[in-house]
Amino acid sequence: MTIPLEPGSGARRGLHRVVVRDLGLRIVRGELGAGTTLPTEADLSVELGVSRTVVREAIKVLAAKGLVESRPKTGTRTLGRAHWRLVDPDVLAWQVEVGPDPAFLADLVEIRDFIEPRAAEAAAERATPEERAALLQLQADLESQVADPAASVRLDLAIHAAILRAAHNGLLAQVTGAVIAALGAGPVSAFRAASDPQTANRAHRCVVEAIGRSDPAGARRSMESLIASAAHGVAHVTVDTSPIGRNT
């Protein structure tokens, strides 16, 4: 059933987000492979039970994320992964949601390896006393939640985000924000699933304590070691998992 809604309606904006997610997941999952021509606005309107205006808005959003392109006379077709805005929060979330993909998780780990050792080094140089104390408190909270996997992942991410903030590079914090969010269902979870909780916590404590004592070299080495463990965790968790159908 088509739902006619007036332009600017909050309900319409909510519907278009639902349509964006539905189509985005289909593309990321591989159900709509690269080069697939989407049904017309009219057909999608009927299939999804929304107005053509909602469909049109959703297609514009997906185009901005690099998942589709629209051309006169040829309609709207899906694009391969090389065109996707991979650090877009929705695109990252959809890739995580569709299931474990070793290549995707390995990409996230590699990004961490590029960024986080230097961020930890900078945090050891620049963190305020309050930031160092906050990191130590987060570490203590992490160690107290060893029996709660969900809380452990949340605190794990909070530590990494706090380290990035303590590096005092605003651009770095913004650029990596979406990646940190994706880690919650990716390498962080994999690392914790594949390792003993105490081992994971000790790895984090080494980083936090090096920052706390203003030891840049130690913070960098400790973060490199932590990320190497995360990479091992990803390999362990995904070794027997077939990749999702992903566009290339």
MIGU-578525 format. One record per residue (C-alpha): residue number from 1; x, y negated, z. Coordinates in Angstrom, 1 decimal, decimal comma. Layout:
! MIGU-578525
+------+--------+--------+--------+
: resi :      u :      v :      w :
+------+--------+--------+--------+
:  NUM :      X :      Y :      Z :
...
+------+--------+--------+--------+
END
This chain:
! MIGU-578525
+------+--------+--------+--------+
: resi :      u :      v :      w :
+------+--------+--------+--------+
:    1 :    0,0 :    0,0 :    0,0 :
:    2 :    1,4 :   -3,4 :   -1,0 :
:    3 :    1,6 :   -5,9 :    1,8 :
:    4 :    1,1 :   -9,5 :    0,5 :
:    5 :    2,9 :  -12,0 :    2,7 :
:    6 :    3,5 :  -15,7 :    2,4 :
:    7 :    7,0 :  -17,1 :    1,7 :
:    8 :    8,8 :  -17,8 :    4,9 :
:    9 :    6,8 :  -15,4 :    6,9 :
:   10 :    8,7 :  -13,8 :    9,8 :
:   11 :    6,9 :  -10,5 :    9,0 :
:   12 :    8,1 :  -10,7 :    5,4 :
:   13 :   11,7 :  -11,3 :    6,5 :
:   14 :   11,4 :   -8,2 :    8,8 :
:   15 :   10,1 :   -6,1 :    5,9 :
:   16 :   12,8 :   -7,1 :    3,6 :
:   17 :   15,4 :   -6,0 :    6,1 :
:   18 :   13,7 :   -2,6 :    6,3 :
:   19 :   13,8 :   -2,4 :    2,5 :
:   20 :   17,5 :   -3,5 :    2,4 :
:   21 :   18,4 :   -0,8 :    4,9 :
:   22 :   16,4 :    1,9 :    3,1 :
:   23 :   18,0 :    1,2 :   -0,3 :
:   24 :   21,4 :    0,6 :    1,2 :
:   25 :   21,4 :    3,9 :    2,9 :
:   26 :   20,4 :    5,7 :   -0,3 :
:   27 :   23,2 :    4,1 :   -2,2 :
:   28 :   25,9 :    4,8 :    0,5 :
:   29 :   24,6 :    8,3 :    0,9 :
:   30 :   25,0 :    8,9 :   -2,8 :
:   31 :   21,4 :    9,5 :   -3,5 :
:   32 :   21,6 :    6,6 :   -5,9 :
:   33 :   25,0 :    7,2 :   -7,5 :
:   34 :   27,1 :    4,5 :   -9,2 :
:   35 :   25,5 :    3,3 :  -12,4 :
:   36 :   21,9 :    4,4 :  -11,5 :
:   37 :   19,3 :    2,0 :  -12,7 :
:   38 :   16,8 :    1,2 :  -10,0 :
:   39 :   13,1 :    1,3 :  -10,6 :
:   40 :   11,5 :   -2,0 :  -11,6 :
:   41 :   10,4 :   -4,4 :   -8,9 :
:   42 :    6,8 :   -3,4 :   -9,6 :
:   43 :    7,6 :    0,3 :   -9,2 :
:   44 :    9,6 :   -0,2 :   -6,0 :
:   45 :    6,9 :   -2,4 :   -4,6 :
:   46 :    4,4 :    0,5 :   -5,0 :
:   47 :    6,9 :    3,2 :   -3,8 :
:   48 :    7,9 :    1,2 :   -0,6 :
:   49 :    4,5 :   -0,3 :    0,1 :
:   50 :    5,7 :   -3,9 :    0,1 :
:   51 :    5,2 :   -7,0 :   -2,1 :
:   52 :    7,4 :   -7,6 :   -5,2 :
:   53 :    8,7 :  -10,7 :   -3,4 :
:   54 :   10,1 :   -8,5 :   -0,6 :
:   55 :   11,7 :   -6,2 :   -3,1 :
:   56 :   13,2 :   -9,2 :   -5,0 :
:   57 :   14,7 :  -10,6 :   -1,7 :
:   58 :   16,1 :   -7,1 :   -0,8 :
:   59 :   17,8 :   -6,7 :   -4,2 :
:   60 :   19,4 :  -10,1 :   -3,8 :
:   61 :   20,8 :   -9,1 :   -0,4 :
:   62 :   22,1 :   -5,8 :   -1,7 :
:   63 :   23,8 :   -7,7 :   -4,6 :
:   64 :   25,5 :  -10,0 :   -2,2 :
:   65 :   26,9 :   -6,9 :   -0,4 :
:   66 :   28,2 :   -5,6 :   -3,7 :
:   67 :   26,0 :   -2,5 :   -3,8 :
:   68 :   23,9 :   -3,5 :   -6,9 :
:   69 :   24,0 :   -5,9 :   -9,8 :
:   70 :   21,1 :   -7,2 :  -11,9 :
:   71 :   21,4 :   -8,1 :  -15,5 :
:   72 :   18,8 :   -9,5 :  -18,0 :
:   73 :   17,0 :   -6,9 :  -20,0 :
:   74 :   19,0 :   -4,0 :  -18,4 :
:   75 :   17,6 :   -4,2 :  -14,9 :
:   76 :   19,3 :   -3,5 :  -11,6 :
:   77 :   22,0 :   -0,8 :  -11,3 :
:   78 :   24,0 :    0,5 :   -8,4 :
:   79 :   27,7 :   -0,2 :   -8,2 :
:   80 :   30,5 :    2,1 :   -7,0 :
:   81 :   32,3 :    1,8 :   -3,7 :
:   82 :   35,1 :   -0,2 :   -5,2 :
:   83 :   32,6 :   -3,1 :   -5,5 :
:   84 :   31,1 :   -2,8 :   -2,0 :
:   85 :   31,8 :   -5,5 :    0,6 :
:   86 :   33,3 :   -2,9 :    2,9 :
:   87 :   33,7 :   -5,2 :    5,9 :
:   88 :   30,1 :   -6,3 :    5,7 :
:   89 :   28,5 :   -5,2 :    9,1 :
:   90 :   25,6 :   -3,5 :    7,4 :
:   91 :   27,7 :   -1,7 :    4,8 :
:   92 :   30,1 :   -0,5 :    7,6 :
:   93 :   27,1 :    0,6 :    9,7 :
:   94 :   25,5 :    2,5 :    6,9 :
:   95 :   28,7 :    4,4 :    6,1 :
:   96 :   29,0 :    5,4 :    9,7 :
:   97 :   25,3 :    6,4 :    9,9 :
:   98 :   25,2 :    8,7 :    6,8 :
:   99 :   27,7 :   11,0 :    8,5 :
:  100 :   31,4 :   11,7 :    9,0 :
:  101 :   33,5 :   10,8 :    6,0 :
:  102 :   37,2 :   11,6 :    6,6 :
:  103 :   38,4 :    9,1 :    4,0 :
:  104 :   36,3 :    6,3 :    5,4 :
:  105 :   37,4 :    7,0 :    9,0 :
:  106 :   41,0 :    7,2 :    7,8 :
:  107 :   40,7 :    3,8 :    6,2 :
:  108 :   39,5 :    2,4 :    9,6 :
:  109 :   42,4 :    4,0 :   11,4 :
:  110 :   44,8 :    2,5 :    8,9 :
:  111 :   43,3 :   -1,0 :    9,3 :
:  112 :   43,9 :   -0,6 :   13,1 :
:  113 :   47,5 :    0,4 :   12,4 :
:  114 :   48,0 :   -2,7 :   10,3 :
:  115 :   46,4 :   -5,1 :   12,9 :
:  116 :   46,3 :   -3,9 :   16,4 :
:  117 :   50,0 :   -3,3 :   17,3 :
:  118 :   50,8 :   -6,9 :   16,4 :
:  119 :   47,6 :   -8,1 :   18,2 :
:  120 :   48,7 :   -6,3 :   21,3 :
:  121 :   52,2 :   -7,8 :   21,0 :
:  122 :   50,6 :  -11,3 :   20,6 :
:  123 :   48,3 :  -10,7 :   23,6 :
:  124 :   51,3 :   -9,8 :   25,7 :
:  125 :   52,9 :  -13,1 :   24,7 :
:  126 :   49,8 :  -15,4 :   24,9 :
:  127 :   47,1 :  -13,9 :   27,2 :
:  128 :   46,1 :  -16,1 :   30,1 :
:  129 :   46,3 :  -14,8 :   33,7 :
:  130 :   42,5 :  -14,5 :   33,6 :
:  131 :   42,6 :  -12,4 :   30,4 :
:  132 :   45,2 :  -10,1 :   31,8 :
:  133 :   43,1 :   -9,6 :   34,9 :
:  134 :   40,0 :   -9,0 :   32,8 :
:  135 :   41,8 :   -6,3 :   30,8 :
:  136 :   42,9 :   -4,5 :   33,9 :
:  137 :   39,4 :   -4,6 :   35,2 :
:  138 :   38,1 :   -3,2 :   31,9 :
:  139 :   40,7 :   -0,4 :   32,2 :
:  140 :   39,6 :    0,4 :   35,7 :
:  141 :   36,0 :    0,5 :   34,6 :
:  142 :   36,9 :    2,8 :   31,7 :
:  143 :   38,7 :    5,2 :   34,1 :
:  144 :   35,7 :    5,2 :   36,4 :
:  145 :   33,3 :    6,3 :   33,6 :
:  146 :   35,3 :    9,4 :   32,5 :
:  147 :   32,1 :   11,6 :   32,8 :
:  148 :   30,0 :    9,3 :   30,6 :
:  149 :   31,0 :    9,5 :   26,9 :
:  150 :   28,8 :    6,6 :   25,8 :
:  151 :   30,0 :    4,3 :   28,5 :
:  152 :   33,6 :    5,3 :   27,8 :
:  153 :   33,3 :    4,4 :   24,1 :
:  154 :   31,6 :    1,1 :   25,0 :
:  155 :   34,4 :    0,2 :   27,4 :
:  156 :   37,1 :    1,4 :   25,0 :
:  157 :   35,8 :   -1,0 :   22,4 :
:  158 :   35,5 :   -3,8 :   24,9 :
:  159 :   39,2 :   -3,3 :   25,7 :
:  160 :   40,2 :   -3,5 :   22,0 :
:  161 :   38,0 :   -6,6 :   21,5 :
:  162 :   39,5 :   -8,3 :   24,6 :
:  163 :   43,0 :   -7,6 :   23,3 :
:  164 :   42,1 :   -9,3 :   20,0 :
:  165 :   40,7 :  -12,3 :   21,8 :
:  166 :   43,8 :  -12,5 :   24,0 :
:  167 :   46,0 :  -12,7 :   20,9 :
:  168 :   44,5 :  -16,2 :   20,5 :
:  169 :   44,1 :  -16,1 :   16,8 :
:  170 :   40,5 :  -17,0 :   16,0 :
:  171 :   40,6 :  -15,9 :   12,4 :
:  172 :   41,9 :  -12,5 :   13,4 :
:  173 :   39,1 :  -12,0 :   15,9 :
:  174 :   36,4 :  -12,9 :   13,3 :
:  175 :   37,9 :  -10,8 :   10,5 :
:  176 :   38,2 :   -7,7 :   12,6 :
:  177 :   34,9 :   -8,1 :   14,5 :
:  178 :   32,9 :   -5,9 :   12,1 :
:  179 :   35,7 :   -3,3 :   12,0 :
:  180 :   35,7 :   -3,1 :   15,8 :
:  181 :   31,9 :   -2,5 :   15,8 :
:  182 :   32,3 :    0,3 :   13,3 :
:  183 :   34,9 :    2,0 :   15,4 :
:  184 :   32,2 :    2,7 :   17,9 :
:  185 :   30,8 :    5,5 :   15,8 :
:  186 :   34,1 :    6,3 :   14,0 :
:  187 :   37,7 :    6,7 :   15,2 :
:  188 :   37,1 :    5,7 :   18,8 :
:  189 :   34,4 :    8,4 :   19,2 :
:  190 :   36,6 :   10,9 :   17,2 :
:  191 :   39,6 :   10,2 :   19,4 :
:  192 :   37,6 :   10,7 :   22,6 :
:  193 :   35,9 :   13,8 :   21,2 :
:  194 :   39,3 :   15,4 :   20,3 :
:  195 :   41,3 :   14,5 :   23,3 :
:  196 :   41,2 :   14,9 :   27,1 :
:  197 :   39,5 :   11,8 :   28,6 :
:  198 :   42,4 :   11,3 :   31,0 :
:  199 :   44,9 :   11,4 :   28,1 :
:  200 :   42,9 :    8,8 :   26,2 :
:  201 :   42,6 :    6,6 :   29,3 :
:  202 :   46,4 :    6,9 :   30,0 :
:  203 :   47,1 :    5,7 :   26,4 :
:  204 :   44,9 :    2,6 :   27,0 :
:  205 :   46,4 :    2,0 :   30,4 :
:  206 :   49,9 :    1,8 :   28,8 :
:  207 :   48,8 :   -0,9 :   26,4 :
:  208 :   46,9 :   -2,9 :   29,1 :
:  209 :   49,7 :   -2,7 :   31,6 :
:  210 :   52,3 :   -3,8 :   29,0 :
:  211 :   50,1 :   -6,8 :   28,2 :
:  212 :   49,7 :   -7,5 :   32,0 :
:  213 :   53,4 :   -7,6 :   32,6 :
:  214 :   54,1 :   -9,8 :   29,4 :
:  215 :   56,0 :   -7,0 :   27,6 :
:  216 :   55,3 :   -7,6 :   23,9 :
:  217 :   57,6 :   -4,8 :   22,6 :
:  218 :   56,0 :   -2,4 :   25,1 :
:  219 :   52,5 :   -3,4 :   24,2 :
:  220 :   53,2 :   -2,9 :   20,5 :
:  221 :   54,8 :    0,5 :   21,0 :
:  222 :   52,0 :    1,6 :   23,3 :
:  223 :   49,3 :    0,5 :   20,8 :
:  224 :   51,1 :    2,3 :   18,0 :
:  225 :   51,1 :    5,5 :   20,0 :
:  226 :   47,4 :    5,0 :   20,9 :
:  227 :   46,4 :    4,6 :   17,2 :
:  228 :   48,5 :    7,6 :   16,2 :
:  229 :   46,5 :    9,6 :   18,7 :
:  230 :   43,3 :    8,2 :   17,3 :
:  231 :   44,4 :    9,3 :   13,8 :
:  232 :   45,0 :   12,8 :   15,1 :
:  233 :   41,6 :   12,8 :   16,7 :
:  234 :   39,9 :   11,8 :   13,4 :
:  235 :   41,8 :   14,5 :   11,6 :
:  236 :   40,8 :   17,1 :   14,2 :
:  237 :   37,1 :   16,1 :   14,2 :
:  238 :   36,7 :   15,9 :   10,4 :
:  239 :   38,9 :   18,7 :    9,2 :
:  240 :   36,0 :   21,1 :    8,8 :
:  241 :   33,5 :   18,5 :    7,7 :
:  242 :   32,8 :   18,0 :    4,0 :
:  243 :   32,8 :   14,3 :    3,0 :
:  244 :   29,4 :   12,7 :    2,2 :
:  245 :   28,5 :   12,1 :   -1,3 :
:  246 :   30,2 :    8,8 :   -1,8 :
:  247 :   30,4 :    6,6 :   -4,9 :
:  248 :   33,8 :    6,0 :   -6,5 :
+------+--------+--------+--------+
END
